[in-house]
Every structure is written in C-alpha cells, then in structure tokens.
Amino acid sequence: MSSEPSESRTRLFAPLREHAERLSSSFEGMTPQHREAGETLARWIAANYRPGSPLNVIVVCTGNSRRSILGSSMGNLAAAYHGLPEIRFHSGGTDPTAFNPRTVSTLRAIGFEIEPSGREAERGEPGLENPVYRVAWGEGLEMLEFSKHYADASNPQSGFAALMVCGEADAGCPMVTGATLRVSMPFEDPKDFDGEPSEAEKYAERRDDIGRLMLSVMVQAHELKAAKETR
C-alpha cells in the first residue's frame, strides 16, 4: 500500500479518520473465528474488486438495530480509510425492528453524522417507530439507514457478500438469496447490557471490535490485490 493517504481517506470526517487510525494500531485480540472470517471476506474482495465499480456487502443480524448497523457503518469507514470507497456496506435483518438509539449514540460518539431524514420506513415487530436516518462518514460519503429485511429493495439484490454477525440470524438463515459469499462472523449482542451502568462501554466495545475486523479485512484485501497485480 502507498504511504500517501487515499483521496477517500482525506474526505473522512477528521474524528472518524483519527478513530480508524487508533483502531488500526493493533489487530490483536481478534478471535480465531473472526480472523478466519475476515480472511475469507478479504479474498472475496480481492477477487471481485474493480476500480470504479461498486462492490456490495450486506451485514445481517436479526433485528437490524444494533450489530448489523454497526457493521455497515464501520465497514464503510474502513473501506474509505483504505481507499476502497467502491466497497459499500449495507445492513439488513431477518426480523427487522428499528435503528436503536443506543447504536446511533455510539456511532455519533466517534464522529459519524446521523440525522433524521423526516421519513419513516415500514414498522416491524413490535411496531416500534422506524425512522430513516442519513448516516455520513465524510464529504460525499453517506447513505440512508433504517431497519429492514436484508432483501429489502433498497439493498443490493445480487452479487453481494453477506456477513452474518449474530448467531440467531446465522442459524436461521442458512441461505441468503442473491449472495455470492456468505460469511459467519457472530459478535456478542450489546443489547444484553441495555439499562446497565456499562451500557455505553459495551456498545463502544462492540463497535470497535467490528471496526478492527473491518479495517484488517481492508488491509488484507489490499495485500492480496497487490500480489495478484504483480503476477
């Protein structure tokens, strides 16, 4: 990789760029399962990446309220940080609910700009309000985010990688229609700490665990692409 910052890295909001730098200082502590899952995703990216052409990933959990949105957000940050903005992360669920306010808070805490669009998406169970948010991580780097089924029309319908970030969705959804790659990479649910004194800490911990994995994936993808290009 070039030592010069990529154009997309310079477009990141400064607090997010600094947070990515901190997370990139050490990839220690990742579980063997997450390392293996990350390597699988990196190989898929290296094999399918074409400059200027979108390459899509959908991050899937059950409610599409916490882990999947943390995954899509931190994935988009990692891709832009490493000069691969064509890799676009989306989110979805198997039983959607709503974009949880705690998820909003932990992403805003590191510099994501998250603002209501004034629209509401279809409500899932148990009928929670499901606002559509504008999520931005840099100049010209943004998307609309809300809780939805992974096959919602707003998501890619084919040729994408599906990342299963919760055990329930992983077990209950053995096939993801339209995916060319399905990767199991479950993370513990920060929901377990809702209402506890450690709530904010646990959400931040999960955000950063996922962020480190996404950043390490982009490093590996770069290295695999470079190796392929020199053959």
TORKE-680767 format. One record per residue (C-alpha): residue in one letter; x, y, z. Coordinates in nm, 4 decimals, decimal comma. Last residue first. Layout:
REM TORKE-680767
r r=A; X=X; Y=Y; Z=Z $
...
//
This chain:
REM TORKE-680767
r r=R; X=0,1986; Y=-1,1917; Z=-1,1017 $
r r=T; X=0,2406; Y=-0,8374; Z=-0,9696 $
r r=E; X=-0,1308; Y=-0,7500; Z=-0,9868 $
r r=K; X=-0,2338; Y=-1,0569; Z=-0,7880 $
r r=A; X=0,0069; Y=-0,9716; Z=-0,5057 $
r r=A; X=-0,1196; Y=-0,6129; Z=-0,4949 $
r r=K; X=-0,4813; Y=-0,7308; Z=-0,4780 $
r r=L; X=-0,3980; Y=-0,9733; Z=-0,1965 $
r r=E; X=-0,2205; Y=-0,7009; Z=0,0018 $
r r=H; X=-0,5039; Y=-0,4531; Z=-0,0467 $
r r=A; X=-0,7616; Y=-0,7136; Z=0,0566 $
r r=Q; X=-0,5575; Y=-0,7932; Z=0,3671 $
r r=V; X=-0,5506; Y=-0,4287; Z=0,4769 $
r r=M; X=-0,9218; Y=-0,3949; Z=0,4009 $
r r=V; X=-1,0059; Y=-0,7003; Z=0,6110 $
r r=S; X=-0,7970; Y=-0,5659; Z=0,8997 $
r r=L; X=-1,0037; Y=-0,2462; Z=0,8949 $
r r=M; X=-1,3285; Y=-0,4423; Z=0,9007 $
r r=L; X=-1,2095; Y=-0,6573; Z=1,1913 $
r r=R; X=-1,0943; Y=-0,3565; Z=1,3863 $
r r=G; X=-1,4286; Y=-0,1842; Z=1,3304 $
r r=I; X=-1,6300; Y=-0,4855; Z=1,4477 $
r r=D; X=-1,4404; Y=-0,4949; Z=1,7757 $
r r=D; X=-1,4645; Y=-0,1153; Z=1,7927 $
r r=R; X=-1,8423; Y=-0,1042; Z=1,7653 $
r r=R; X=-1,8753; Y=-0,3949; Z=2,0103 $
r r=E; X=-1,6598; Y=-0,2186; Z=2,2680 $
r r=A; X=-1,8429; Y=0,1100; Z=2,2157 $
r r=Y; X=-2,1758; Y=-0,0632; Z=2,2769 $
r r=K; X=-2,0301; Y=-0,2293; Z=2,5862 $
r r=E; X=-1,8964; Y=0,0973; Z=2,7287 $
r r=A; X=-2,2262; Y=0,2769; Z=2,6703 $
r r=E; X=-2,4213; Y=0,0045; Z=2,8551 $
r r=S; X=-2,1789; Y=-0,0469; Z=3,1465 $
r r=P; X=-2,4171; Y=0,1014; Z=3,4059 $
r r=E; X=-2,6864; Y=-0,1406; Z=3,2821 $
r r=G; X=-3,0046; Y=-0,0342; Z=3,1033 $
r r=D; X=-2,9186; Y=-0,2246; Z=2,7864 $
r r=F; X=-2,6295; Y=-0,4621; Z=2,8596 $
r r=D; X=-2,7599; Y=-0,7694; Z=2,6756 $
r r=K; X=-2,8418; Y=-0,5404; Z=2,3816 $
r r=P; X=-2,4651; Y=-0,5280; Z=2,3181 $
r r=D; X=-2,5094; Y=-0,8605; Z=2,1348 $
r r=E; X=-2,1970; Y=-1,0756; Z=2,1179 $
r r=F; X=-2,0474; Y=-1,0959; Z=1,7692 $
r r=P; X=-2,1096; Y=-1,3564; Z=1,5006 $
r r=M; X=-1,8854; Y=-1,3802; Z=1,1914 $
r r=S; X=-2,0440; Y=-1,6342; Z=0,9537 $
r r=V; X=-1,9645; Y=-1,5492; Z=0,5922 $
r r=R; X=-2,1954; Y=-1,5919; Z=0,2930 $
r r=L; X=-2,0477; Y=-1,5233; Z=-0,0500 $
r r=T; X=-2,2182; Y=-1,4892; Z=-0,3890 $
r r=A; X=-2,5291; Y=-1,3548; Z=-0,2187 $
r r=G; X=-2,8526; Y=-1,3242; Z=-0,4176 $
r r=T; X=-3,0710; Y=-1,5175; Z=-0,1748 $
r r=V; X=-2,9061; Y=-1,5584; Z=0,1635 $
r r=M; X=-2,9038; Y=-1,9264; Z=0,2596 $
r r=P; X=-2,8611; Y=-2,0735; Z=0,6074 $
r r=C; X=-3,0854; Y=-1,8042; Z=0,7575 $
r r=G; X=-3,1959; Y=-1,9216; Z=1,0999 $
r r=A; X=-2,8562; Y=-2,0308; Z=1,2269 $
r r=D; X=-2,6711; Y=-1,7189; Z=1,1131 $
r r=A; X=-2,9597; Y=-1,4931; Z=1,2112 $
r r=E; X=-2,9540; Y=-1,6379; Z=1,5633 $
r r=G; X=-2,5740; Y=-1,6368; Z=1,5874 $
r r=C; X=-2,5366; Y=-1,2692; Z=1,5063 $
r r=V; X=-2,2988; Y=-1,1009; Z=1,2613 $
r r=M; X=-2,3899; Y=-1,2903; Z=0,9426 $
r r=L; X=-2,1922; Y=-1,1167; Z=0,6682 $
r r=A; X=-2,3493; Y=-1,1457; Z=0,3229 $
r r=A; X=-2,1290; Y=-1,0750; Z=0,0192 $
r r=F; X=-2,3023; Y=-0,9231; Z=-0,2827 $
r r=G; X=-2,3617; Y=-1,0299; Z=-0,6425 $
r r=S; X=-2,7385; Y=-0,9951; Z=-0,6294 $
r r=Q; X=-3,0242; Y=-0,7906; Z=-0,4828 $
r r=P; X=-2,8365; Y=-0,4927; Z=-0,3426 $
r r=N; X=-3,0361; Y=-0,3208; Z=-0,0656 $
r r=S; X=-3,3127; Y=-0,0582; Z=-0,1007 $
r r=A; X=-3,5489; Y=-0,3269; Z=-0,2348 $
r r=D; X=-3,5421; Y=-0,5022; Z=0,1037 $
r r=A; X=-3,3764; Y=-0,8465; Z=0,0904 $
r r=Y; X=-3,1891; Y=-0,7926; Z=0,4217 $
r r=H; X=-3,5196; Y=-0,7072; Z=0,5868 $
r r=K; X=-3,5270; Y=-0,3506; Z=0,7109 $
r r=S; X=-3,4195; Y=-0,1224; Z=0,9967 $
r r=F; X=-3,3093; Y=0,2171; Z=0,8714 $
r r=E; X=-3,0063; Y=0,3746; Z=0,7059 $
r r=L; X=-2,9762; Y=0,6269; Z=0,4237 $
r r=M; X=-2,6238; Y=0,6616; Z=0,2925 $
r r=E; X=-2,3226; Y=0,8905; Z=0,3147 $
r r=L; X=-1,9774; Y=0,9667; Z=0,1810 $
r r=G; X=-1,9850; Y=1,2943; Z=-0,0156 $
r r=E; X=-1,7641; Y=1,4598; Z=0,2463 $
r r=G; X=-1,7176; Y=1,2024; Z=0,5190 $
r r=W; X=-1,8832; Y=0,9437; Z=0,7445 $
r r=A; X=-2,2492; Y=1,0267; Z=0,6825 $
r r=V; X=-2,5622; Y=0,8434; Z=0,8037 $
r r=R; X=-2,8959; Y=0,9917; Z=0,6942 $
r r=Y; X=-3,1604; Y=0,8302; Z=0,9087 $
r r=V; X=-3,4957; Y=0,6697; Z=0,8228 $
r r=P; X=-3,7223; Y=0,6434; Z=1,1260 $
r r=N; X=-3,8689; Y=0,3079; Z=1,2360 $
r r=E; X=-4,1206; Y=0,3707; Z=1,5164 $
r r=L; X=-4,1621; Y=0,0408; Z=1,7000 $
r r=G; X=-4,4444; Y=-0,1914; Z=1,5925 $
r r=P; X=-4,3335; Y=-0,4990; Z=1,7858 $
r r=E; X=-4,2485; Y=-0,6191; Z=1,5244 $
r r=G; X=-4,1612; Y=-0,4410; Z=1,2036 $
r r=R; X=-4,2531; Y=-0,0893; Z=1,1015 $
r r=E; X=-4,2275; Y=0,0230; Z=0,7402 $
r r=A; X=-3,9871; Y=0,3115; Z=0,6990 $
r r=E; X=-4,0299; Y=0,6623; Z=0,8392 $
r r=R; X=-3,9254; Y=0,9852; Z=0,6733 $
r r=G; X=-3,8006; Y=1,3098; Z=0,8240 $
r r=S; X=-3,4444; Y=1,2303; Z=0,7197 $
r r=P; X=-3,3283; Y=1,2008; Z=1,0800 $
r r=E; X=-2,9600; Y=1,2885; Z=1,1247 $
r r=I; X=-2,6536; Y=1,0778; Z=1,1893 $
r r=E; X=-2,3105; Y=1,2373; Z=1,1430 $
r r=F; X=-2,0494; Y=0,9782; Z=1,2366 $
r r=G; X=-1,7775; Y=1,1254; Z=1,4565 $
r r=I; X=-1,6712; Y=0,8755; Z=1,7229 $
r r=A; X=-1,9559; Y=0,9405; Z=1,9686 $
r r=R; X=-2,2087; Y=0,9634; Z=1,6837 $
r r=L; X=-2,1639; Y=0,5917; Z=1,6242 $
r r=T; X=-2,2191; Y=0,5044; Z=1,9908 $
r r=S; X=-2,5251; Y=0,7297; Z=2,0105 $
r r=V; X=-2,6998; Y=0,5976; Z=1,6979 $
r r=T; X=-2,6485; Y=0,2410; Z=1,8165 $
r r=R; X=-2,8000; Y=0,3361; Z=2,1523 $
r r=P; X=-3,0956; Y=0,4923; Z=1,9684 $
r r=N; X=-3,1721; Y=0,1528; Z=1,8051 $
r r=F; X=-3,2403; Y=0,1540; Z=1,4306 $
r r=A; X=-3,5790; Y=-0,0217; Z=1,4385 $
r r=T; X=-3,7341; Y=-0,3729; Z=1,4274 $
r r=P; X=-3,6348; Y=-0,6090; Z=1,1464 $
r r=D; X=-3,6793; Y=-0,9882; Z=1,1643 $
r r=T; X=-3,4134; Y=-1,1399; Z=0,9338 $
r r=G; X=-3,2174; Y=-0,8199; Z=0,9318 $
r r=G; X=-3,0429; Y=-0,5820; Z=0,6957 $
r r=S; X=-2,7372; Y=-0,3644; Z=0,6554 $
r r=H; X=-2,5366; Y=-0,2125; Z=0,3707 $
r r=F; X=-2,1616; Y=-0,1859; Z=0,3145 $
r r=R; X=-2,0175; Y=-0,0237; Z=0,0044 $
r r=I; X=-1,6860; Y=-0,1253; Z=-0,1444 $
r r=E; X=-1,6333; Y=0,1352; Z=-0,4160 $
r r=P; X=-1,4860; Y=0,3538; Z=-0,1415 $
r r=L; X=-1,1655; Y=0,1439; Z=-0,1418 $
r r=G; X=-0,9003; Y=0,3950; Z=-0,0380 $
r r=H; X=-0,8117; Y=0,2334; Z=0,2938 $
r r=Y; X=-0,9957; Y=0,4831; Z=0,5124 $
r r=A; X=-1,2931; Y=0,4744; Z=0,2745 $
r r=A; X=-1,3286; Y=0,0975; Z=0,3099 $
r r=A; X=-1,2783; Y=0,1069; Z=0,6874 $
r r=L; X=-1,5427; Y=0,3787; Z=0,7372 $
r r=N; X=-1,7896; Y=0,1911; Z=0,5172 $
r r=G; X=-1,7278; Y=-0,1263; Z=0,7159 $
r r=M; X=-1,7674; Y=0,0621; Z=1,0442 $
r r=S; X=-2,1108; Y=0,1831; Z=0,9345 $
r r=S; X=-2,2257; Y=-0,1473; Z=0,7849 $
r r=G; X=-2,1086; Y=-0,3458; Z=1,0861 $
r r=L; X=-2,2503; Y=-0,1093; Z=1,3479 $
r r=I; X=-2,5755; Y=-0,1269; Z=1,1529 $
r r=S; X=-2,5660; Y=-0,5076; Z=1,1562 $
r r=R; X=-2,4740; Y=-0,5187; Z=1,5238 $
r r=R; X=-2,7508; Y=-0,2875; Z=1,6520 $
r r=S; X=-3,0975; Y=-0,2481; Z=1,5011 $
r r=N; X=-3,1193; Y=-0,4829; Z=1,2060 $
r r=G; X=-3,3402; Y=-0,7083; Z=1,4236 $
r r=T; X=-3,1804; Y=-1,0471; Z=1,3496 $
r r=C; X=-2,8355; Y=-0,9669; Z=1,2159 $
r r=V; X=-2,7079; Y=-0,9186; Z=0,8613 $
r r=V; X=-2,4274; Y=-0,7089; Z=0,7111 $
r r=I; X=-2,4775; Y=-0,6696; Z=0,3363 $
r r=V; X=-2,1642; Y=-0,6214; Z=0,1236 $
r r=N; X=-2,1537; Y=-0,4552; Z=-0,2173 $
r r=L; X=-1,8835; Y=-0,3945; Z=-0,4750 $
r r=P; X=-1,9491; Y=-0,0843; Z=-0,6827 $
r r=S; X=-1,7319; Y=-0,0391; Z=-0,9928 $
r r=G; X=-1,4808; Y=0,2478; Z=-1,0154 $
r r=P; X=-1,1795; Y=0,0278; Z=-0,9534 $
r r=R; X=-1,2763; Y=-0,3406; Z=-0,9864 $
r r=Y; X=-1,2837; Y=-0,5571; Z=-0,6748 $
r r=N; X=-1,4052; Y=-0,9138; Z=-0,7212 $
r r=A; X=-1,1070; Y=-1,1357; Z=-0,6399 $
r r=A; X=-0,9542; Y=-0,9004; Z=-0,3824 $
r r=I; X=-1,2921; Y=-0,8505; Z=-0,2143 $
r r=W; X=-1,3603; Y=-1,2241; Z=-0,1974 $
r r=R; X=-1,0152; Y=-1,2911; Z=-0,0530 $
r r=A; X=-1,0676; Y=-1,0201; Z=0,2089 $
r r=L; X=-1,4047; Y=-1,1704; Z=0,3068 $
r r=T; X=-1,2497; Y=-1,5121; Z=0,3663 $
r r=E; X=-0,9600; Y=-1,3611; Z=0,5601 $
r r=G; X=-1,2041; Y=-1,1731; Z=0,7802 $
r r=A; X=-1,3990; Y=-1,4896; Z=0,8563 $
r r=E; X=-1,0773; Y=-1,6679; Z=0,9545 $
r r=R; X=-0,9712; Y=-1,3815; Z=1,1789 $
r r=H; X=-1,3191; Y=-1,3630; Z=1,3307 $
r r=Q; X=-1,3199; Y=-1,7337; Z=1,4115 $
r r=P; X=-0,9666; Y=-1,7151; Z=1,5542 $
r r=T; X=-1,0838; Y=-1,4364; Z=1,7873 $
r r=M; X=-0,9490; Y=-1,0852; Z=1,7436 $
r r=G; X=-0,7379; Y=-0,9718; Z=2,0358 $
r r=E; X=-0,4532; Y=-0,8154; Z=1,8441 $
r r=F; X=-0,5350; Y=-0,6008; Z=1,5442 $
r r=S; X=-0,3291; Y=-0,3142; Z=1,6785 $
r r=S; X=-0,2654; Y=0,0448; Z=1,5654 $
r r=S; X=-0,5514; Y=0,0202; Z=1,3158 $
r r=L; X=-0,8117; Y=0,1001; Z=1,5811 $
r r=R; X=-0,6316; Y=0,4252; Z=1,6623 $
r r=E; X=-0,6001; Y=0,5255; Z=1,2969 $
r r=A; X=-0,9677; Y=0,4473; Z=1,2391 $
r r=H; X=-1,0549; Y=0,6759; Z=1,5300 $
r r=E; X=-0,8413; Y=0,9552; Z=1,3833 $
r r=R; X=-1,0143; Y=0,9271; Z=1,0463 $
r r=L; X=-1,3501; Y=0,9265; Z=1,2233 $
r r=P; X=-1,2645; Y=1,2411; Z=1,4206 $
r r=A; X=-1,1418; Y=1,4122; Z=1,0988 $
r r=F; X=-1,4530; Y=1,3473; Z=0,8900 $
r r=L; X=-1,3426; Y=1,1297; Z=0,6015 $
r r=R; X=-1,2707; Y=1,3041; Z=0,2699 $
r r=T; X=-0,8930; Y=1,2700; Z=0,3100 $
r r=R; X=-0,9371; Y=0,8939; Z=0,3377 $
r r=S; X=-1,1336; Y=0,8885; Z=0,0114 $
r r=E; X=-0,8468; Y=1,0537; Z=-0,1745 $
r r=S; X=-0,6044; Y=0,7971; Z=-0,0383 $
r r=P; X=-0,3374; Y=0,8906; Z=0,2132 $
r r=E; X=0,0170; Y=0,8548; Z=0,0782 $
r r=S; X=0,2132; Y=0,5627; Z=0,2265 $
r r=S; X=0,1081; Y=0,3544; Z=-0,0713 $
r r=M; X=0,0000; Y=0,0000; Z=0,0000 $
//
